[in-house]
Amino acid sequence: MTTLHFYYNDVCPFAYRVRLALAEKAIPHEAQVIDLQNIPDWYADISPTGKVPRLKYGDDVVWESTVINEFLEDAFPDPPLLPRNPVARAQARIWIEYCNSTFQPNCCGLVLELDEGKHEAIRAALLDSLATIEKALSETPGPYWQGDRISLVDLTYYPFFEHMPALTEYRGFELPGSLPGIHHWLEAMQARPSVQANRRPPAFYIEAYKPYVEGRMGK
Ligand SMILES: N[C@@H](CCC(=O)N[C@@H](CS)C(=O)NCC(=O)O)C(=O)O
């Protein structure tokens, strides 16, 4: 059987998406932590940009968290993390795209942006994207994004919500209590064994983001 090697870092929300997919599908793999402040030379063969997450499957390398998760779905179809219905699959991809293009940049941007003058606009954009997500979640029967089965959509968004204590600590941003759809979904996610096995406490994220907010790391 082809060995699957997974390269990640605990702080990386993109790598967390993949950790969740590997756990949900119970895929045997060898995981290796990459220290992003001291990237080992040998890692350049796997990731010329030094970024995580990366997957090595035999001699082939797959990267970009959302592509990696689709690769895992194709290579290890059981249990499925995408619906079979083509329209529902397209909708899943639309929401994954929304996360990558809008929600994630706002969410990470609020804590990583060092120019305070930009924070108000990012905060407003983040609240806007949360309202869009709330509408979507309040319109599904739940408890997950696409109903009663967890999907790649849930795994794509969840890491950024777990990181929010860093936004609270450094930017005074709290997830509004007036978003019941999001809060119910979060409860369902936090009950998943995949999340329970991988989650980190708020203090972990607060500490992990310190070098970024203090300007000691690049974006
Ligand atoms: N779009 C990429 C983003 C990956 C990414 O930005 N990873 C960050 C950590 S969260 C990284 O490896 N940074 C190290 C660097 O840029 O040197 C994905 O979804 O996989």
The ligand as a Gaussian input file, in Angstrom:
#p B3LYP/6-31G(d) Opt

LIG

0 1
 N       -3.607000      28.363000       0.404000
 C       -2.725000      27.503000       1.176000
 C       -2.237000      28.301000       2.364000
 C       -1.112000      27.590000       3.128000
 C       -0.384000      28.537000       4.066000
 O       -0.476000      29.779000       3.931000
 N        0.353000      27.973000       5.024000
 C        1.124000      28.804000       5.935000
 C        0.885000      28.399000       7.402000
 S       -0.783000      28.639000       7.884000
 C        2.610000      28.545000       5.721000
 O        3.011000      27.432000       5.448000
 N        3.441000      29.568000       5.886000
 C        4.861000      29.388000       5.875000
 C        5.533000      30.295000       4.911000
 O        4.852000      31.004000       4.155000
 O        6.775000      30.297000       4.918000
 C       -3.511000      26.249000       1.591000
 O       -4.743000      26.318000       1.645000
 O       -2.895000      25.192000       1.814000

